[in-house]
Amino acid sequence: MSKLTHLDDKGEARMVDVTEKAVTEREARAEATIHMAEKTLRMIIDGDHPKGDVLAVARIAGIMAAKRTHDLIPLCHALNLTSVKVELTAGTDGASVHILTRCKLSGQTGVEMEALAAASIAALTLYDMCKAVDKGMEIGKVRLLEKKGGRSGHWIADEH
């Protein structure tokens, strides 16, 4: 197991110095799922939600979250993202929305946190927009699916 990079030799929190790291293409994919009542999903899909296009708002919120991750997580670097994608699809169970995000850049540090922030905030936005009709929604399975680039190379999550 490698050491925690956000701790210095004294065990104190620090921002990682990436000055000497090579600029490489980096990409990360993450996911989240929000479970809800079937009637809530039907309302979203049919466009009958009183707040309008819930999926479009969640998509934009996810993109904005990726762009502002450094404002949300104290030791993250501000990154010049070149691509952020947020896909929201109705679950085959008829009572969930699956969120898949992808962030890319050419830089000196990875984009895992940006992809995870995008997935998380998209899910939270869905909750916020639908809570008036379904307070029992549940957000789950927020996880990194894949990362490419950088010193540690290519990593893919185990299926489970």
N, C-alpha and C positions, 0 to 999 in steps of 0.2 A: 504494500500500500504506500503510495507517495505521500509526502507531507502536505499539510494544508498550506496553500500558497498565500492565503490572506493573513497569516500570522508571521511575525518576525521572529528572530532568535530568542527574544524575551517572552514570546507568546502573546504579544500585543497585536491588535488588529492593524492592518495596513493595506493600502492600495498596492497591488502588484505593479512593479516597474516593468513595462513591456518595451522599453526603449530599444533594447538589443534584439528583440524578437523579429524574425523575418516577416515581411508582409506576404501573406498567402491568401488564396481564396478560401473562405470559410463559410460553412452552411450548417444550420441546425434545424431539425424538425421536432415538434412537440405536439402533444394532444391533451385534450380534456373532454369530459363527457358531462352533460347535465341531464339528469333524469327528471321527468315531470309527469303530470297526469296526461292521459291520452287526449283529453279535450283541450288541454293547453297547447300541445303540439299541433293538433288539428287547427286551432285558432291561428297559430303562427303560419302554418303552411297555406291555409286558405286566405291569408291576408285580412282576417277579421279582427285582429287585435286592435283595440282602441288607440294604442300608441303608434300604430303604423307598421312599417317594415322592420320588425324586430331583428331579423337576421342581418339586414344592411347596417343597422346601428351597431350591433355586436361586432360585425366585421371591421367597421371603422374604429371602434374602441380598441380592438385587438391590435390593429396597425398602429394606432396612437400609443398604446402601451409599449410596444416594441421600441418605438422611437424615443420613449421617455424612461426606459428601464433604469438608466443611470440616476434619474430623479427619485425612483422608488426604492432601489437597493443601494445602500450607502457606498459600497466599495466597487461597484461596477464602473467601467470606463464609459464615457460618452462615445458612441460609435457612429460612424458614417455608413449607415445601412444602405445597401444598393437595391435590396428587394425585400419586401415583407408580403407574405400571402397568408390569408386567413380563410379557410374553407369551412363552412358549416353545413352539415347534412343531417337530415332526419334519420334517426336510428331505425334499424329494421324491426325493432321491438314495438314501434309505434308510440313510444313514450320517452324519447330522448333525442338530444341533438349532440352529434359528435363534432368536435372542433379539431381541425388539423392546421398547424401553422408551420411556416417555413421562413427563415430569415437568412439573408446572404450578405456578404461583404468581402472586400479585399482589405485585410488589416492585420494587426499584430495580436489580436486577442479574439476569442471565440464569441459566438452569438447564441449560446445555449440559453442564457438567462433571458435574452430578448424573445426567443421562441416560446419559452415557458411563460413569460409575462403576457405575451399576446394571447396564448391559450387561456390562461387564468382570467384575464380581464374580459375577454370575450364571453366566457362562461358567467362571470359575475354580472356583466351587462345584461345577458339573457335573464338572469335571476331578477335583477332590478326592474327590468321592463315588464316582467310577467308576475311579479310577486303579488300584485293586487288580485290576480285570479288564481294563483297557486303558490301559497306560502310553503308548501311541503317539498318543493324542488330540492334536488340533492346534486351537488357538484362532486365529481370524483374522477379518478384515474388521470390526474394531471401528471404527465411524465415526459421526459425527453425520449424521443424515438430514435434519433440519429444525429450524429455530428460528424462533419468532415473538415479536414484541414488542420493546420497547426502542427505542433511538435508531436502531439499524441495521436495524430492520424485519424483514421476512420473508425467510428464506433457505432454499433447498432444495438438497440435494446433487445433483450431476450423477449420472446413472445410469451405472454401469460394472460 
